[in-house]
Amino acid sequence: LQNNGAEVVFASSAGESRYELEALGGVRGLTMVLIDPLLPGCEPGFIAMLRQVPNVGRAPILLFSSLSSQVLEDRMRAIGADGFILTTRGLLQIDTALKSWLERYDAVMAEHAM
């Protein structure tokens, strides 16, 4: 992601992730938030907490992991994430999935701009 010009922020816990996102402050709205579902504190209510951070807005919040698709889907529903990306399918598949989510986000933002 960084090699493609994306600003990437890392956090080691749910609380730290909120702090890091809030620290971005005046930076334009985020395009995407990728969360490791094993992140300490990643539990029901965590996604709702992130949605309260002003620059998160409508950005998709996705789980990003090598866990099985069934485990990720269950976890996604439990915490309220928008979707997930499997990391076990190789870089090309990850790149395709990221681009697909970005296209959906751009379409949503264009629709709300009208």
C-alpha positions as CSV (number, residue, x, y, z in Angstrom):
1,L,0.0,0.0,0.0
2,Q,2.8,2.4,0.9
3,N,4.6,1.7,-2.3
4,N,1.4,2.9,-4.2
5,G,1.4,6.2,-2.3
6,A,-1.1,5.3,0.4
7,E,-0.7,6.7,3.9
8,V,-0.6,3.7,6.2
9,V,-1.0,3.9,10.0
10,F,-0.2,1.0,12.3
11,A,-1.7,0.2,15.7
12,S,-1.2,-2.7,18.2
13,S,-4.6,-2.4,19.9
14,A,-8.1,-1.1,19.4
15,G,-7.5,1.9,21.6
16,E,-4.3,2.8,19.8
17,S,-6.0,2.5,16.5
18,R,-8.6,5.1,17.5
19,Y,-5.8,7.4,18.8
20,E,-3.9,7.0,15.5
21,L,-7.0,7.7,13.4
22,E,-7.9,10.8,15.5
23,A,-4.3,12.0,15.2
24,L,-4.7,12.2,11.4
25,G,-7.2,14.9,12.3
26,G,-7.4,17.4,9.5
27,V,-6.3,15.0,6.9
28,R,-9.0,14.4,4.3
29,G,-11.4,11.6,4.9
30,L,-10.0,8.1,4.9
31,T,-10.5,5.9,2.0
32,M,-10.3,2.5,3.8
33,V,-9.6,1.1,7.2
34,L,-8.0,-2.4,7.4
35,I,-8.2,-4.2,10.7
36,D,-6.6,-7.4,11.9
37,P,-9.5,-9.3,13.6
38,L,-7.0,-10.6,16.2
39,L,-6.2,-7.0,17.2
40,P,-6.5,-6.8,21.0
41,G,-9.8,-5.0,21.7
42,C,-11.4,-5.9,18.3
43,E,-14.8,-6.9,19.7
44,P,-18.4,-5.8,19.3
45,G,-18.6,-2.1,19.6
46,F,-15.1,-1.5,18.2
47,I,-16.3,-0.7,14.7
48,A,-19.0,1.7,16.1
49,M,-16.2,3.4,18.1
50,L,-14.2,3.9,14.9
51,R,-17.2,5.3,13.0
52,Q,-17.3,8.1,15.6
53,V,-13.9,9.3,14.5
54,P,-14.7,12.2,12.1
55,N,-12.3,11.4,9.3
56,V,-13.4,7.7,9.1
57,G,-16.8,8.7,7.8
58,R,-18.2,6.3,5.2
59,A,-14.8,4.6,4.6
60,P,-15.2,0.9,4.4
61,I,-13.8,-0.9,7.5
62,L,-12.5,-4.3,6.4
63,L,-11.0,-7.2,8.2
64,F,-7.7,-8.2,6.7
65,S,-6.4,-11.6,7.7
66,S,-5.3,-15.1,6.8
67,L,-8.0,-16.7,8.9
68,S,-10.5,-18.9,7.0
69,S,-13.3,-17.1,5.1
70,Q,-15.9,-18.6,7.4
71,V,-14.1,-17.3,10.5
72,L,-13.7,-13.9,8.9
73,E,-17.3,-13.7,7.9
74,D,-18.5,-14.7,11.4
75,R,-16.1,-12.1,12.9
76,M,-17.2,-9.5,10.4
77,R,-20.8,-9.9,11.4
78,A,-20.0,-10.0,15.1
79,I,-18.2,-6.7,15.1
80,G,-20.0,-4.9,12.3
81,A,-17.2,-4.6,9.7
82,D,-18.1,-3.9,6.1
83,G,-16.3,-6.8,4.7
84,F,-13.1,-8.8,4.7
85,I,-10.1,-9.5,2.5
86,L,-8.3,-12.9,2.7
87,T,-4.5,-12.6,2.7
88,T,-3.9,-16.2,1.8
89,R,-4.8,-15.9,-1.9
90,G,-1.7,-14.1,-3.0
91,L,-0.8,-10.5,-3.8
92,L,-2.7,-10.3,-7.0
93,Q,-5.9,-11.4,-5.4
94,I,-5.3,-8.9,-2.5
95,D,-4.7,-6.1,-5.0
96,T,-7.9,-7.0,-6.9
97,A,-9.9,-7.1,-3.7
98,L,-8.6,-3.7,-2.5
99,K,-9.3,-2.1,-5.9
100,S,-12.8,-3.5,-5.9
101,W,-13.5,-2.0,-2.4
102,L,-12.0,1.3,-3.5
103,E,-14.3,1.4,-6.6
104,R,-17.3,0.8,-4.4
105,Y,-16.2,3.5,-2.0
106,D,-15.7,6.0,-4.9
107,A,-19.2,5.2,-6.3
108,V,-20.8,5.7,-2.8
109,M,-18.9,9.0,-2.4
110,A,-19.9,10.2,-5.9
111,E,-23.6,9.3,-5.2
112,H,-23.5,11.3,-1.9
113,A,-21.9,14.3,-3.7
114,M,-24.9,14.7,-6.0
